[in-house]
Amino acid sequence: MLASSVANGIDVARMKDWQKLVKTESARVTETVKEYYAEIVLILLELLNLTDGIVKIYCCKARKGLGDFQILINNAATQPEQPSLLKLSVEQLENIFNANIFSIFYITKASLPSLKRGATIVNCT
């Protein structure tokens, strides 16, 4: 678990069926985090088609809910099952990079103005 001195947090998640996540996992994660932190804003995004503009809108919503925050948790990953690299399509590779790499870049970049000096960024893929 992250250091308990962190007061605020944001978790950005991506799942194929994000509505199911909202009903189950987000409630569990939010309750767990609230045991250790003062406040959390959970933002769920479909990460395959993110743009700077979309991410800025959601980061502004997080800032309205938290003010400046001390921790950013980018929790996003996708990995299609393929028996071989030879079976991986270009579209699948682009989706992997969009969800696992570019989303972290967009979200971190948009969050930087809201992160306090000495803030923590955690990237989970």
C-alpha positions as a printed NumPy array, in Angstrom:
array([[  0.   ,   0.   ,   0.   ],
       [  1.185,   3.518,  -0.654],
       [  2.414,   5.712,   2.165],
       [ -0.407,   6.764,   4.458],
       [  0.853,  10.358,   4.493],
       [ -0.676,  10.855,   1.059],
       [ -3.934,  12.754,   1.488],
       [ -5.535,  12.656,  -1.925],
       [ -5.46 ,  10.309,  -4.885],
       [ -6.757,   9.732,  -8.373],
       [ -7.065,   6.407, -10.132],
       [ -7.58 ,   6.204, -13.854],
       [ -8.683,   2.8  , -15.072],
       [ -9.479,   1.142, -18.361],
       [-11.374,  -2.071, -18.884],
       [-13.253,  -3.492, -21.813],
       [-16.466,  -3.563, -19.764],
       [-15.918,  -0.441, -17.673],
       [-19.549,  -0.337, -16.518],
       [-19.014,  -3.628, -14.726],
       [-15.893,  -2.135, -13.161],
       [-17.895,   0.831, -11.921],
       [-20.357,  -1.455, -10.167],
       [-17.83 ,  -3.79 ,  -8.563],
       [-14.144,  -2.957,  -8.555],
       [-14.382,   0.827,  -8.314],
       [-16.468,   0.594,  -5.157],
       [-13.987,  -1.859,  -3.623],
       [-10.962,   0.209,  -4.631],
       [-12.543,   3.447,  -3.442],
       [-13.412,   1.994,  -0.034],
       [ -9.92 ,   0.52 ,   0.374],
       [ -8.271,   3.795,  -0.568],
       [-10.521,   5.772,   1.801],
       [ -9.145,   3.678,   4.691],
       [ -5.705,   5.177,   4.04 ],
       [ -6.317,   8.493,   2.298],
       [ -8.506,  11.477,   2.948],
       [-10.157,  11.544,  -0.465],
       [-10.084,   9.885,  -3.878],
       [-11.544,  10.765,  -7.261],
       [-11.914,   7.701,  -9.444],
       [-12.005,   8.482, -13.165],
       [-12.797,   5.752, -15.668],
       [-11.788,   6.357, -19.273],
       [-11.732,   4.316, -22.442],
       [ -8.032,   4.716, -23.185],
       [ -7.875,   3.536, -26.781],
       [ -8.877,   6.877, -28.327],
       [ -7.687,   9.461, -25.831],
       [ -6.712,  12.972, -26.842],
       [ -5.102,  15.801, -24.893],
       [ -8.458,  17.621, -24.847],
       [-10.449,  14.721, -23.391],
       [ -7.867,  14.093, -20.696],
       [ -7.675,  17.789, -19.733],
       [-11.44 ,  17.838, -19.171],
       [-11.258,  14.888, -16.774],
       [ -8.181,  16.212, -14.981],
       [-10.043,  19.502, -14.435],
       [-12.916,  17.51 , -12.902],
       [-10.469,  15.757, -10.602],
       [ -8.935,  19.067,  -9.565],
       [-12.398,  20.48 ,  -8.804],
       [-13.02 ,  17.455,  -6.583],
       [ -9.629,  17.447,  -4.864],
       [ -7.857,  20.717,  -5.468],
       [ -4.172,  20.064,  -6.001],
       [ -3.433,  16.422,  -5.365],
       [ -0.495,  14.477,  -4.007],
       [ -0.644,  11.25 ,  -5.959],
       [ -1.581,  10.2  ,  -9.48 ],
       [ -2.157,   6.502, -10.095],
       [ -2.261,   5.555, -13.762],
       [ -3.715,   2.051, -13.659],
       [ -4.211,   0.883, -17.213],
       [ -3.279,  -2.145, -19.25 ],
       [ -4.329,  -4.24 , -22.15 ],
       [ -2.706,  -7.32 , -23.582],
       [ -4.5  ,  -9.34 , -26.233],
       [ -3.984, -13.068, -25.995],
       [ -2.047, -14.368, -28.949],
       [ -0.138, -17.651, -29.219],
       [  2.684, -15.926, -31.09 ],
       [  3.984, -12.48 , -31.949],
       [  3.374, -13.477, -35.559],
       [ -0.367, -13.495, -34.821],
       [ -0.378,  -9.968, -33.359],
       [ -2.008,  -7.506, -35.736],
       [ -0.909,  -3.897, -36.244],
       [ -4.281,  -2.775, -34.84 ],
       [ -3.718,  -4.826, -31.687],
       [ -0.224,  -3.361, -31.303],
       [ -1.595,   0.178, -31.691],
       [ -4.265,  -0.566, -29.054],
       [ -1.592,  -1.863, -26.664],
       [  0.454,   1.323, -27.055],
       [ -2.625,   3.567, -26.836],
       [ -3.764,   1.977, -23.565],
       [ -0.419,   1.141, -21.953],
       [  1.878,   3.975, -23.061],
       [  0.113,   6.949, -24.642],
       [ -2.646,   7.079, -22.009],
       [ -0.041,   7.416, -19.257],
       [  1.635,  10.24 , -21.186],
       [ -1.631,  12.148, -21.772],
       [ -2.898,  11.744, -18.22 ],
       [  0.402,  12.572, -16.545],
       [  0.93 ,  15.612, -18.769],
       [ -2.579,  16.925, -18.047],
       [ -2.208,  16.263, -14.305],
       [  1.143,  17.986, -13.788],
       [ -0.376,  21.432, -13.053],
       [ -2.501,  19.825, -10.301],
       [  0.27 ,  17.833,  -8.629],
       [  1.773,  19.344,  -5.498],
       [  5.542,  19.721,  -5.163],
       [  6.918,  16.334,  -4.116],
       [  3.85 ,  14.493,  -5.455],
       [  4.011,  10.832,  -6.452],
       [  3.127,   9.351,  -9.824],
       [  2.485,   5.602,  -9.922],
       [  2.193,   3.886, -13.308],
       [  0.702,   0.38 , -13.369],
       [  0.348,  -1.497, -16.635]])
